[in-house]
């Protein structure tokens, strides 16, 4: 009885048959350029150096079977130490290889000329000689798909390949087929050579980034033990005992998103953009926005912004505007992630309690708001919260970089905050929790209005004087050091309790965290910015346990 091969277990039977079929010789694999060193930035760009000795067997060409995808202008091939680079050419080469038969079309082609039995979807049984499946290059496919040609006693039958349900090959079975595949290749032409000659490429490409993180354990007595680690996210290329440089700083890539023509990609900008979005959407970086990828300066800073060798950290060093941590012998395949401890050090700190009271819109603006806006405004202006922060002084040898910071007290979890970029010798505030034991009350009231005539230029304005007060009550069992900041729309007049006041411009006000959603609810007239401004009041004080502290300020604004 003849045996019919069902379609569904087809792959399993073909694989078993292929194991009995000797594989013909294929094109020998070429030795790629291994990665010797990568310099990794937090925004996902990496400077990749790939190099190997130039062997005599290479002749005058070194071929790379995959193409880099560098930024435009950031691809540099080279040959050194007795060799000279002639050219680097990217192109597509048709490569013929031998593969296991994996589908019905490949089976018919591999066994063309042999007797066969075909059973169709309509259970029609046909016997004859397989003529194969015409290639799309020589015969365009019909509207209903590819055809299987079978020579029968009556003539040649053309069957829609999709209608073939079973196929039995008579006689010797061929389980492998020669396939052709277009592959991109990079060919480096070199001249000269010698025992020390090397050939390589350097380029900048997206796909490899690092995510820093800190663990801060405070002792309650002014000392914090800090541990610094890096998570390597490799979606670019295999690393084998490579040197990895982790960069702290803000790189500038004017042509990020533009692929170099050597990549043979016309949709480069879209691909790079998609890669950037997809990396940002990874689970461990949902909160790693551009602030973590680059550097967010600290407001308190006084300086501005198995069998494998074990990875080792070789310390760090400054490099112009950047700071680099160097790791040796890093092995990490494409698609893998790795966490590496970088440094452990001690930082002095002190506990501070910080209160920021942002500005509120003038009464004239509030009168024109809708009821829902008024409710939202009341919610936004509700009593602000005092926040407990750790003021850390960077006494280490390296800058602190913007990163998540897990805060512990005596080994027990306290909070997670965000470490901000802090240079050596600078200070930063690491915010941890809301201080629920410090009560806040705020007050703001109009104390005087001079309706005019008050002339500024050719226009008449009213002058509105406002007084504000902030009251803090310390319900903690110990004294606390507080820093209070209040911002107001208008011009600063008076401040009590030994505080300091100054005027801010629009940029300073927004940098200070004063941006509010209500700002866009009203169309601000040009004269407001011409005759008014942003006032800032600051106080520092120590509040005893159970004690109170009040902070007074006065300001005015002009209204037309």
C-alpha positions as CSV (number, residue, x, y, z in Angstrom):
1,X,0.0,0.0,0.0
2,X,1.3,3.4,-0.9
3,X,2.0,5.8,2.0
4,X,0.5,9.3,1.8
5,X,2.2,12.1,3.6
6,X,-0.3,14.4,5.4
7,X,0.4,18.1,5.2
8,X,0.4,18.9,8.9
9,X,3.1,16.5,10.2
10,X,5.0,17.3,7.1
11,X,7.8,19.3,8.7
12,X,8.6,16.5,11.1
13,X,8.8,13.8,8.4
14,X,11.0,16.1,6.2
15,X,13.3,16.7,9.1
16,X,13.8,13.0,9.8
17,X,14.4,12.3,6.1
18,X,16.8,15.2,5.8
19,X,18.9,13.7,8.5
20,X,19.6,10.8,6.3
21,X,20.5,13.0,3.4
22,X,24.2,14.2,3.4
23,X,24.4,18.0,3.3
24,X,26.4,19.3,0.4
25,X,29.3,21.7,1.0
26,X,28.2,25.3,1.5
27,X,30.1,28.5,1.3
28,X,32.5,28.7,4.2
29,X,31.6,31.1,7.0
30,X,33.7,34.3,7.1
31,X,35.3,35.5,10.3
32,X,33.4,38.7,11.3
33,X,35.1,41.6,12.9
34,X,34.7,41.1,16.7
35,X,33.7,44.0,18.9
36,X,36.8,45.1,20.9
37,X,35.3,48.2,22.6
38,X,32.0,50.1,22.9
39,X,31.3,53.5,24.4
40,X,27.8,53.5,25.6
41,X,25.5,56.5,26.2
42,X,22.4,56.6,28.3
43,X,20.2,57.7,25.4
44,X,20.8,54.4,23.5
45,X,23.7,55.5,21.2
46,X,26.9,53.5,21.2
47,X,30.3,54.1,19.6
48,X,31.4,50.6,18.4
49,X,35.0,49.6,17.6
50,X,35.3,46.3,15.7
51,X,38.8,45.1,14.8
52,X,41.0,42.0,14.2
53,X,44.4,41.2,12.8
54,X,44.7,41.2,9.0
55,X,45.5,37.6,8.1
56,X,47.5,36.6,5.1
57,X,44.5,34.4,4.0
58,X,42.4,37.5,3.8
59,X,44.2,38.7,0.7
60,X,43.1,42.2,-0.2
61,X,39.5,41.9,1.0
62,X,37.8,41.5,4.4
63,X,34.1,40.7,4.1
64,X,31.5,41.3,6.8
65,X,28.3,39.4,6.4
66,X,26.1,42.0,8.1
67,X,25.9,45.7,7.7
68,X,26.1,48.2,10.5
69,X,23.4,50.8,10.8
70,X,25.5,53.9,11.7
71,X,24.4,57.5,12.0
72,X,25.2,59.5,8.9
73,X,28.8,60.7,9.0
74,X,29.6,58.4,11.9
75,X,31.0,55.4,10.0
76,X,34.8,55.0,9.8
77,X,36.6,52.0,8.4
78,X,40.3,51.7,8.7
79,X,43.5,49.6,8.3
80,X,46.6,50.3,10.4
81,X,50.1,49.0,11.2
82,X,51.4,48.3,7.7
83,X,48.0,48.0,6.0
84,X,46.1,50.8,4.2
85,X,42.4,51.0,3.6
86,X,41.5,51.3,-0.1
87,X,37.7,51.4,0.1
88,X,34.7,50.1,2.0
89,X,31.8,48.9,-0.1
90,X,28.3,47.9,0.9
91,X,26.2,45.8,-1.5
92,X,23.9,42.9,-1.8
93,X,25.2,39.5,-2.8
94,X,23.2,36.4,-3.8
95,X,24.4,33.5,-1.7
96,X,23.6,29.9,-2.6
97,X,23.2,27.5,0.3
98,X,21.8,24.1,1.2
99,X,18.7,23.9,3.4
100,X,16.3,21.3,4.7
101,X,13.0,21.0,2.8
102,X,10.4,22.6,5.1
103,X,7.2,23.1,3.0
104,X,5.3,21.6,0.1
105,X,6.6,24.0,-2.5
106,X,10.2,23.1,-1.6
107,X,9.4,19.4,-1.6
108,X,8.0,19.6,-5.1
109,X,11.0,21.5,-6.4
110,X,13.6,19.3,-4.6
111,X,12.1,16.1,-6.1
112,X,11.2,17.4,-9.6
113,X,11.5,14.5,-12.2
114,X,10.4,11.8,-9.8
115,X,7.1,9.8,-9.8
116,X,4.6,11.0,-7.2
117,X,1.0,10.6,-6.0
118,X,-1.0,13.8,-5.4
119,X,-4.3,14.0,-3.4
120,X,-6.2,17.2,-3.8
121,X,-8.6,18.9,-1.4
122,X,-11.5,17.3,-3.4
123,X,-9.9,13.9,-2.7
124,X,-8.9,13.5,-6.4
125,X,-5.9,11.1,-6.7
126,X,-3.4,11.9,-9.5
127,X,-0.3,9.9,-10.4
128,X,2.5,11.2,-12.6
129,X,5.9,12.8,-12.7
130,X,6.6,15.9,-10.7
131,X,7.6,18.8,-12.8
132,X,8.0,21.1,-9.8
133,X,6.7,24.6,-8.9
134,X,7.5,27.3,-11.4
135,X,9.6,30.1,-9.9
136,X,8.1,33.5,-9.6
137,X,11.1,34.8,-11.4
138,X,10.3,32.8,-14.6
139,X,6.5,32.5,-14.4
140,X,4.4,35.1,-12.6
141,X,1.9,33.5,-10.2
142,X,-1.7,33.2,-11.1
143,X,-4.4,35.1,-9.2
144,X,-5.1,32.0,-7.2
145,X,-1.5,31.4,-6.2
146,X,1.4,29.2,-7.2
147,X,1.0,26.1,-9.3
148,X,2.3,22.6,-9.0
149,X,2.9,20.9,-12.4
150,X,2.3,17.1,-12.7
151,X,2.9,15.2,-15.9
152,X,0.2,12.4,-16.1
153,X,-0.7,9.8,-18.7
154,X,-3.2,12.3,-20.1
155,X,-1.0,15.3,-20.2
156,X,0.4,18.0,-17.9
157,X,-1.8,19.1,-15.0
158,X,-1.4,22.4,-13.3
159,X,-2.8,22.3,-9.8
160,X,-3.1,25.2,-7.4
161,X,-0.5,24.5,-4.8
162,X,-2.9,25.5,-2.1
163,X,-5.3,22.7,-3.2
164,X,-2.7,19.9,-2.7
165,X,-3.4,18.1,0.6
166,X,-1.1,15.1,0.3
167,X,2.0,14.3,-1.7
168,X,3.8,11.0,-1.9
169,X,7.2,10.8,-3.6
170,X,8.1,7.5,-5.1
171,X,11.7,6.2,-5.0
172,X,14.6,8.0,-3.5
173,X,13.5,11.0,-1.4
174,X,15.4,14.3,-1.6
175,X,15.1,16.1,1.7
176,X,17.3,19.1,1.0
177,X,17.2,21.9,-1.5
178,X,19.5,24.6,-2.8
179,X,18.2,28.1,-2.0
180,X,19.4,31.5,-3.0
181,X,19.3,34.4,-0.6
182,X,20.2,38.0,-1.1
183,X,22.5,39.1,1.7
184,X,24.0,42.5,2.4
185,X,27.7,42.6,2.8
186,X,30.4,45.0,3.7
187,X,33.7,44.5,1.8
188,X,36.8,46.3,3.1
189,X,39.6,46.5,0.4
190,X,43.0,46.9,1.8
191,X,46.5,47.2,0.5
192,X,49.8,46.2,2.1
193,X,49.9,44.1,5.3
194,X,52.4,42.7,7.7
195,X,52.5,40.8,11.0
196,X,51.1,43.7,13.0
197,X,48.5,44.8,10.4
198,X,44.9,45.3,11.6
199,X,41.6,46.1,9.9
200,X,38.4,47.4,11.5
201,X,35.5,49.7,11.5
202,X,34.2,52.3,14.0
203,X,30.7,53.7,14.0
204,X,27.9,55.2,16.1
205,X,24.6,53.2,16.2
206,X,21.6,53.0,18.3
207,X,20.7,49.8,20.2
208,X,23.0,49.6,23.2
209,X,22.3,51.7,26.3
210,X,23.0,51.7,30.0
211,X,20.7,52.6,32.9
212,X,22.3,53.7,36.1
213,X,20.8,53.2,39.6
214,X,21.8,54.0,43.2
215,X,21.1,52.4,46.5
216,X,21.5,54.9,49.4
217,X,21.5,53.5,53.0
218,X,21.4,56.3,55.6
219,X,22.5,55.7,59.2
220,X,20.5,58.6,60.8
221,X,23.6,60.3,61.8
222,X,24.7,62.1,58.6
223,X,26.5,59.3,56.7
224,X,25.1,57.5,53.7
225,X,26.5,54.3,52.2
226,X,26.0,54.5,48.4
227,X,26.2,51.7,45.9
228,X,26.1,52.5,42.2
229,X,25.2,49.9,39.5
230,X,24.6,49.8,35.8
231,X,22.1,47.8,33.7
232,X,23.4,47.1,30.2
233,X,20.6,46.8,27.6
234,X,22.0,45.1,24.5
235,X,19.8,45.1,21.4
236,X,22.7,45.8,19.0
237,X,25.5,43.2,18.7
238,X,27.2,40.3,20.5
239,X,29.9,41.4,22.9
240,X,32.6,38.9,23.8
241,X,35.2,39.9,26.4
242,X,34.8,43.5,25.2
243,X,35.8,46.7,26.9
244,X,32.7,48.8,27.7
245,X,32.9,52.5,28.5
246,X,29.8,53.9,30.3
247,X,29.5,57.6,29.8
248,X,28.1,60.1,32.3
249,X,27.2,63.3,30.5
250,X,25.1,64.7,27.6
251,X,26.2,63.5,24.2
252,X,25.4,65.6,21.2
253,X,24.4,63.8,18.0
254,X,23.2,66.4,15.5
255,X,22.1,63.7,13.0
256,X,20.5,61.2,15.3
257,X,17.8,59.4,13.4
258,X,19.6,59.7,10.0
259,X,21.2,56.5,8.8
260,X,24.5,56.6,6.8
261,X,24.0,55.3,3.2
262,X,26.4,52.5,3.9
263,X,23.5,50.8,5.8
264,X,21.6,50.4,2.4
265,X,18.4,51.5,4.1
266,X,16.1,54.1,2.7
267,X,13.8,54.2,5.6
268,X,16.5,54.9,8.1
269,X,15.0,57.8,9.9
270,X,11.7,56.0,10.5
271,X,13.5,52.9,11.7
272,X,15.7,54.9,14.1
273,X,12.7,56.8,15.4
274,X,10.8,53.6,16.0
275,X,13.8,52.1,17.8
276,X,14.0,55.1,20.1
277,X,10.3,54.8,21.0
278,X,10.4,51.1,21.5
279,X,13.4,51.3,23.8
280,X,11.7,53.9,25.9
281,X,8.6,51.7,26.3
282,X,10.5,48.8,28.0
283,X,9.1,47.9,31.3
284,X,12.2,48.8,33.4
285,X,12.4,52.3,31.8
286,X,8.8,53.5,32.0
287,X,10.0,56.3,34.2
288,X,13.4,56.6,32.5
289,X,12.4,59.6,30.3
290,X,14.9,61.9,28.7
291,X,15.9,63.2,32.1
292,X,17.4,59.7,32.9
293,X,18.8,59.3,29.4
294,X,20.6,62.6,29.6
295,X,21.3,64.6,32.7
296,X,18.9,66.5,34.9
297,X,20.9,69.0,37.0
298,X,20.4,69.2,40.8
299,X,18.8,72.3,42.1
300,X,21.1,72.1,45.1
301,X,24.3,71.6,43.0
302,X,26.8,74.3,43.1
303,X,28.7,73.2,40.0
304,X,26.0,72.8,37.3
305,X,25.0,69.9,35.6
306,X,30.5,30.5,33.0
307,X,33.9,30.1,31.5
308,X,33.7,33.8,30.6
309,X,36.1,36.2,32.2
310,X,34.6,38.2,35.0
311,X,33.7,41.8,34.1
312,X,35.9,44.2,36.0
313,X,35.5,48.0,36.6
314,X,38.6,49.9,36.0
315,X,37.5,53.1,37.7
316,X,36.5,56.3,36.0
317,X,38.0,59.3,34.3
318,X,37.0,62.6,33.0
319,X,37.0,63.2,29.2
320,X,36.3,66.8,28.2
321,X,32.6,67.3,29.0
322,X,31.9,63.7,29.8
323,X,32.9,61.2,32.6
324,X,33.6,57.6,31.7
325,X,33.5,54.4,33.7
326,X,35.5,51.6,32.0
327,X,34.6,47.9,32.3
328,X,36.8,45.1,31.0
329,X,35.9,41.6,29.7
330,X,32.2,42.1,29.3
331,X,30.4,39.3,27.5
332,X,26.8,40.0,26.5
333,X,24.9,38.6,23.6
334,X,22.4,40.7,21.6
335,X,19.0,40.6,23.3
336,X,20.5,40.0,26.8
337,X,20.7,42.4,29.8
338,X,23.3,42.5,32.5
339,X,23.5,44.3,35.8
340,X,27.0,45.3,37.0
341,X,28.1,46.9,40.2
342,X,30.2,49.9,39.5
343,X,31.2,51.6,42.7
344,X,30.6,51.8,46.5
345,X,31.3,54.9,48.4
346,X,30.2,57.1,51.3
347,X,28.4,60.4,51.2
348,X,27.7,62.9,53.9
349,X,24.1,64.1,54.2
350,X,21.7,66.1,56.3
351,X,17.9,65.9,56.7
352,X,15.9,68.8,55.3
353,X,12.3,69.6,55.0
354,X,11.4,71.6,51.9
355,X,8.2,73.4,51.1
356,X,7.5,75.0,47.7
357,X,4.4,77.2,47.4
358,X,3.8,78.0,43.7
359,X,2.1,81.1,42.4
360,X,-1.7,81.4,42.1
361,X,-3.6,83.4,39.4
362,X,-4.8,86.9,40.1
363,X,-8.3,87.3,41.4
364,X,-9.3,88.9,38.1
365,X,-8.4,85.7,36.3
366,X,-10.2,83.5,38.8
367,X,-13.5,85.4,38.3
368,X,-13.5,84.5,34.6
369,X,-13.0,80.7,35.1
370,X,-15.7,78.1,34.7
371,X,-17.0,76.1,37.6
372,X,-15.1,73.0,36.7
373,X,-11.9,75.1,36.3
374,X,-12.5,76.6,39.7
375,X,-12.8,73.2,41.3
376,X,-9.6,72.1,39.6
377,X,-7.8,75.3,40.7
378,X,-8.9,74.8,44.3
379,X,-7.5,71.3,44.2
380,X,-4.2,72.5,42.7
381,X,-3.9,75.3,45.3
382,X,-4.8,73.2,48.3
383,X,-2.3,73.2,51.1
384,X,1.0,72.1,49.7
385,X,3.0,69.3,51.2
386,X,6.3,69.5,53.1
387,X,8.7,67.0,51.6
388,X,11.6,65.3,53.3
389,X,14.8,65.4,51.3
390,X,18.3,64.3,51.9
391,X,20.9,66.9,51.0
392,X,23.8,64.8,49.8
393,X,27.3,66.3,49.3
394,X,29.2,64.6,46.5
395,X,32.6,64.0,48.1
396,X,33.5,61.2,45.7
397,X,35.8,61.1,42.7
398,X,33.1,61.0,40.1
399,X,29.9,63.0,39.4
400,X,26.6,61.6,40.4
401,X,24.4,60.9,37.4
402,X,20.6,61.2,37.0
403,X,19.2,57.9,38.0
404,X,16.6,56.1,40.2
405,X,17.8,56.0,43.8
406,X,16.5,53.4,46.3
407,X,16.7,54.8,49.8
408,X,17.1,52.6,52.9
409,X,17.4,53.5,56.6
410,X,19.5,51.0,58.5
411,X,18.9,48.4,55.8
412,X,15.1,48.8,55.7
413,X,13.3,50.3,52.7
414,X,12.3,53.9,53.1
415,X,11.5,55.2,49.6
416,X,12.6,55.6,46.0
417,X,13.6,58.9,44.7
418,X,15.6,60.4,41.8
419,X,19.2,61.2,42.0
420,X,20.0,64.3,40.0
421,X,23.3,65.1,38.2
422,X,25.8,66.5,40.7
423,X,29.4,67.3,39.9
424,X,32.2,66.5,42.3
425,X,32.1,68.8,45.3
426,X,28.5,69.7,44.6
427,X,25.3,69.0,46.6
428,X,22.0,67.6,45.6
429,X,18.6,67.1,47.2
430,X,17.3,63.5,47.0
431,X,13.5,63.8,47.7
432,X,12.1,60.8,49.6
433,X,8.7,61.1,51.3
434,X,6.0,63.6,52.2
435,X,6.4,64.8,55.8
436,X,3.0,64.0,57.1
437,X,4.0,65.2,60.6
438,X,4.5,68.7,59.4
439,X,1.3,70.6,58.9
440,X,1.0,73.5,56.4
441,X,-1.4,76.4,56.3
442,X,-1.3,79.1,53.6
443,X,-3.0,82.4,53.2
444,X,-3.2,84.9,50.4
445,X,-5.3,88.1,50.5
446,X,-5.7,91.4,48.8
447,X,-4.9,94.2,51.3
448,X,-5.2,97.3,49.0
449,X,-6.4,98.3,45.6
450,X,-5.7,101.6,44.0
451,X,-8.1,101.8,41.1
452,X,-6.3,104.8,39.5
453,X,-5.8,106.8,37.8
454,X,-2.3,105.1,37.8
455,X,-0.5,105.7,34.6
456,X,2.2,103.5,33.1
457,X,3.1,104.9,29.7
458,X,-0.1,105.9,27.8
459,X,-2.3,103.5,29.7
460,X,-4.0,103.6,33.1
461,X,-3.7,100.6,35.5
462,X,-4.9,99.7,39.0
463,X,-2.4,98.6,41.6
464,X,-3.3,95.6,43.6
465,X,-1.3,94.9,46.8
466,X,-1.3,91.3,48.2
467,X,-0.1,89.8,51.5
468,X,0.6,86.1,52.0
469,X,1.5,84.0,55.0
470,X,2.7,80.4,55.5
471,X,2.4,78.6,58.8
472,X,4.3,75.4,59.6
473,X,3.6,73.2,62.6
474,X,6.2,70.6,63.6
475,X,4.5,67.5,65.1
476,X,7.7,65.4,65.0
477,X,9.5,64.5,68.2
478,X,12.6,66.3,67.1
479,X,13.5,69.7,65.6
480,X,13.5,70.0,61.8
481,X,15.4,72.3,59.5
482,X,13.1,73.7,56.8
483,X,13.5,75.6,53.6
484,X,10.5,77.4,52.4
485,X,10.0,78.9,48.9
486,X,7.0,81.0,47.8
487,X,6.5,82.4,44.3
488,X,3.9,85.0,43.3
489,X,2.7,86.7,40.2
490,X,3.8,90.4,40.6
491,X,6.5,92.5,42.1
492,X,8.1,91.7,45.5
493,X,7.6,94.3,48.2
494,X,8.3,93.0,51.7
495,X,9.5,89.8,53.4
496,X,9.6,88.9,57.1
497,X,11.5,86.5,59.3
498,X,14.8,87.3,57.7
499,X,14.0,85.8,54.4
500,X,15.3,86.8,50.9
501,X,13.3,88.0,47.9
502,X,14.1,88.5,44.2
503,X,12.4,88.9,40.8
504,X,12.4,86.1,38.3
505,X,12.0,86.2,34.6
506,X,9.7,83.8,32.8
507,X,12.4,81.1,32.2
508,X,13.5,81.2,35.8
509,X,10.0,80.9,37.1
510,X,9.4,77.8,35.0
511,X,12.8,76.2,35.9
512,X,11.8,76.7,39.5
513,X,8.9,74.3,39.1
514,X,6.2,77.0,39.0
515,X,4.5,75.8,35.8
516,X,0.8,75.1,36.4
517,X,-1.9,73.6,34.2
518,X,-4.1,76.6,34.8
519,X,-1.6,78.9,33.0
520,X,-3.2,78.1,29.7
521,X,-6.8,78.6,30.8
522,X,-6.5,82.4,30.1
523,X,-5.0,84.4,27.3
524,X,-2.5,86.6,29.1
525,X,-2.3,90.1,27.6
526,X,1.0,91.5,26.5
527,X,1.0,94.3,29.1
528,X,1.0,91.8,32.0
529,X,4.6,90.7,31.1
530,X,5.5,94.3,30.4
531,X,4.6,95.7,33.8
532,X,4.5,92.7,36.1
533,X,6.8,89.7,36.8
534,X,7.4,86.8,39.0
535,X,8.4,87.3,42.7
536,X,10.2,84.7,44.7
537,X,10.6,84.6,48.5
538,X,12.8,82.2,50.4
539,X,13.3,81.4,54.1
540,X,15.3,78.9,56.2
541,X,14.4,78.1,59.8
542,X,14.7,75.5,62.5
543,X,11.3,74.5,64.0
544,X,11.3,72.9,67.4
545,X,9.3,69.7,68.2
546,X,5.7,70.9,68.7
547,X,6.6,74.4,67.6
548,X,5.3,76.7,64.9
549,X,6.9,79.0,62.3
550,X,5.2,81.7,60.2
551,X,6.6,83.2,57.0
552,X,5.2,86.5,55.7
553,X,5.6,88.2,52.3
554,X,4.0,91.1,50.4
555,X,3.8,91.8,46.7
556,X,1.8,93.8,44.2
557,X,0.7,93.7,40.5
558,X,-0.8,96.1,38.0
559,X,-4.1,95.4,36.2
560,X,-5.7,97.3,33.4
